[in-house]
């Protein structure tokens, strides 16, 4: 018969391994996101984009968010949404009149202020739009929708992304690690309380994420 002490030791070992793996997946997200942003700034310098200084300032603010509160595993959902808005403004300034992204938020901000989310999970999924989507086609704008509702008094976060893609093969492989990292992190924090689905059909990419917070706020 296994003693309680040995069970506890085994549980602690498994927990430490799980936490180490989770940290590794969270580390994957930062370089993936930062490298893409630096590529944007570099391209702006090369092409002589007149907004490069403003873009650099905005990206610095985004980096500040990425590297602040690094000891915290989760952060305010409101802060994550603010950073997403900065990311979209950063990209819009880069492309100016050739920017066709329909971004909407249906969110009572007082709810988002009370909720937390693993840092950069939403940001990573949305950043993939700017890496892989065709955002210059006015007939097929990229759609990004964030909605926070209450179901029987329990908050539920919904993210929907729908966009035309540049290359099915490119998104299938180059974004794999970012999405898989987000998937793993969500599974750790919201087991049986989240759904993450994504699919490529022809030249169209769709993603939906739903998180049920499990308790009233």
N, C-alpha and C positions, 0 to 999 in steps of 0.2 A: 504493500500500500504506500502510495506516494504521500509524503508529509506536506502539510500546508506551507511550510518554509520552502521546500523544494519547488512547489507549484508557483510560489511567489517569485522565486529566483528565476524560474523559467519564463514567467510572464514578463519580468523586468528585462530579461535579455531580448525577448521578442519585441518588446516595446522600444527598446533602444535601437534595435535594428530597423524597425519601422520608421522611427524618427530620423535616423541617419539617411535612409532611402528617401524620405520626404524632403529633407534638406537638399539632397542631391538634385532632385527634380526641380525644386525651387531655384537652385543655382542655374539650371539649364535655361530658365526663362530670361534672366537678365542679359547674358551675352547675345542671345538671339535677338532680343529687342533693341539693344544698344547698337549692335553692328548695323542693323537696318537704318537706324536714325543717323548714324555717322555717314553711311553711304549717301543718304539724302543731302546732308550738309556738304559733303565732298562734291557731289554732282552740281549743287548750287554754286559753289566756288568756281568750278571748271566752266560752267556755262555763263557765269557772270550775272546770275539772278540778283536783281536789285533788292530783293527781300532777304538776302542771305543773313544780314546782321540780326534782323528780327527773328528769323528762323532759328538762328543759333541761340538767341536769348530764350526763346520758347522751349527749345530742346534742353537747354540747361535747367529750366524749371522742371521739365519732365524727369530729367536725371536726378534732380534733387529729391523728387518723390520716390524714385526707384531705390535710392540709397539711404533714405531717412528711415528711422524706426526699424532698422534691420534685425533687431532682436525680437520684434513682434512677428508672430506667424500670421496673424490676421490684422486687418486694418479696417477703418471705417469705410463702408460702402460708398458713402457720400464723397470721401476723398478720392476713391478709385474713379468715380464718375467724373469728378472735376478734372482729374488727370486725363481721362478719355476726351473730354471737351478740349483740353489744351492740345492733345495729339491731333485732333481733327482740325483745329485752327492752324496748327503747324503745317499740316499737309495742304490745307486750303490755300494758305499764303504761298506755298510753293507752286501750285498749279494755277492759281488765279481763276480766270474765266473758263479753263478747261477742267474744272473740278465738278464732277457730278456724283455727289454722295448725299443721300437723303438720310439724315440722322435725326431720330426722334426719341424723346424720353417721356414716358408717362410715369410720373413718380411724385408722390407726396414726399417732399424732401425731409419732412420731419420723420418719416419712416426710415429712409436711407441713413439718416444720422444715427439711428439706433441699431442698425445692422452692421455686421462685420463680414469680411470676405478675405480669403487668402490673397495676399498682395499680388497684383499684376495678372491675375487670372483672366479677368474680362479684358484688360488692356492688351494682353498677348493675343487673344482671339480677334480683337478688333484691328490690331496692328497688321494682322495677316491680310486684311482687306487691301491695305495700301501696298502690300508687297506683291500680291497675286491678282488683284482684281483689275478689270478694265474700267477705270474711273473717268475716262475721257469721252464716253459715249452718252450723249444726252437722251438717246432713245432707251438706254438700259442703265440707269443710274444704280449704283450700289446702295442697297438698303440696309440700314443698321437701326434696330429698334430695341430700346431697353424699357422694360415695363415692370413696375413693382406694384403688386396688388395684395389684397388680403383675402384669403380663402378660409372662411369660418374663423376669422380673426387672426389667422396665422399668416405672416408675411411670405410672399412668394416672389422670387426674382425670375424674370424671363428675359432672355437675350435672343434676338432673331437676326440672322445675317443672310442676305440673299444677293449674290452678285455674279456678273459675267466674269469669267476668268481668262487670263492671257494664255495659259497652257495647262490642260488637265494633268499632264505628266509632271510639270514643274511643281504644282501645288501638292500633288500626291506624295512627292518625296521630300521637297525642301522644307515644307511646313510640318512634317510628321513629328519631329521631336518636340516642337512647341505645343502642338495639340495633345500629344501623348503625355507631356509633362502636366498640362492642365488637367487632363483626364485623371491622372494618378492623384494629384493634389485634391481634386474634388472628391474622389473616392475615399481618401483618408479623412477628410473633414465632414463630408455629408454622405456617409454610406446609406444606401436605400432612401435617400432624400434628394437625389438629383438625377436629372436625365441630360445627357449630352449626346446629340446626334448630329452627324454631318455626312453629306453625300455630294458626289459629283455626277451630274447628268449632262452629258454633252459638254458644252462650254459654260455650264451654270453650276455654281457652288452654293449650297445651303447649309446653314448651321443653326441649331436651336439648343439653347441651354435653359433648363428650369431647375431652380433650387428652392426647396421647401425648407423654411427655417425651423420648423418643428415646434415652435412655441410662440405664444403671443408676446408682443412688445408694447 
